[in-house]
Amino acid sequence: MITVTGATGTIGRTLVELLAGAGEEVVAVSRQEQPTQPAQPAGPAQGRAGVRWARGTVGDAAGLRPALEGSRALFVVLGGELNSRGENPDALMSAAADAGIERVVLVSSQVSATRPEAVSHARLREFESAVRTSGLGFTVLRPGGFASNAFAWAETVRTERRVFAPFGDVALPVVDPADIAAVAAASLREDGHAGRTYELTGPAPVSPREQAAALAEALGEEVAFVELSREQAHAHLARFMPEQVIAGTLDVLGVPLPAEVAVSADVEAVLGRPAAPFHAWAARNLAAFR
């Protein structure tokens, strides 16, 4: 049995499907025991044989213990406020060890390596440290930017056929969250991944302007790109992102380091196929932009 936290999230809901489809028994953990609405078009695996839903969160190790009992592996992903505060991650690792968990797969971030002093990723670095020193088998996934961040443009694409974003021609190799889920599934189920850290990117850098063009091609209609200034982007992010995170996020988007622009071969090495390009993600999620 495998316990998946964040089971209704961008990565988790796909991971639950992959594991259940491979015949694994899954404990799908979310803030609600039985989610009723999908967060994104793909939707959670409701009613799927072999999937048991449980209420819990990575930020409450004691409350998560029932969902860990009987599982051999644990998938850990932080979300929301857990990215900036919460209980000591050693509490979760202790609960996992007590429950007999043998293998932990943690979603961290590429920034944990490229910008080791970034305040925005301090909690992820704490979780990495806790996982590495837990005595359990572990795999750390460090994805770059998500292709699914383009969902932030969905409303204006639907209503105006326009994309508003800063740094229009700065290209980064954004990764399809489905590829992150697939690498996580392999790391949870297969031997040979213990102690490994995988950097996960897409197959090629793609700029916001090029992403808008990919959406336009998929829709078969023109989608205009409107470039925001850094100040305008800062004001937009301030509506839902902590202030200490905004500057770092804009730095990565606007002035990426060479390592943040580089394409990693780790997705292909683990899955035996190339990482999915942005246009494939756009085509698969087109309903959100119609």
C-alpha positions, 0 to 999 in steps of 0.5 A: 500500500502507498500513501499519497498526500496532496491527493487532489493537487496538481501532482497528487491526483495524477499520481493516484490514478497512475498507482491505482492503474498499476494495481497498487492499493492507495491511501489518498490523503486530502483535506477532505475525506472524499473530494466532490469537485476536481481542482483541475480538468483531470479530476481525482480518482473517485470510486477507483478500485483500490483507492481509499480516501482519508482526511489529513495533511502533511502539517499534522503528523499525528493526525496523519498516522492512521493514513500511514498504517500498513503502507510501505511508501509515502509521497510527500508534497507541501502546499499552501501555508505549509510552504512557509510555516508548520511543525518540524518535518522530523515529526512526519518522518518519525510518524512514517518510521513508526508506521513501518514506511520504508520509502519516502518520495518528496517533491522539493524544488529546483530552487532548493539547489540553485538558490540555497539561501532563498527564503521562499524555499526554506521549508522545502530545504527543511523537509529535504534535510528531514527526509535525508536524515530519517533513516528511511529510503528516500527519493527527492524530486526537484522540478523546475517551473510547472507547465500548469502555472499557465492555468493562471491565464485561463480566465483571460484566455477564455474571455479576452483571448489574451495572456498577461505575463512578465518577461515575455521572452525569457524561456525556461524548461517548464515541466508537465506535472504529469511527468512529475507524477510519473517519476514519483510513481516509479520512485515509489514502486520500483527499486533503484531510486533510493538516495537519488535526487532527480531534477525534473524539467521539460524537454526545451526552454519555452517563453511565456510568449511561446506558451501563448502561441502554443495555446493559440495553436491548440485553440485554433484562434489568435491569443494575444500576448501582453507583457507586464512590467515587473512592478505590475507582476509584483502587484498581481502576485501580491494578491495571493503570494507572501511578500517574501516569496514574490521577489524570488519568484520574479527573479527566477522568471526574469533573471534565471540562473544558467542551471535554471535554464538547462534541460535535465535528462532525468525524466527520460532517464527514469521513464524511458521516454522524453519529457512532455513539451508544453504544447502537449500539456496545452492540448491535453488541458485545452478545456480550461482555456476554451 
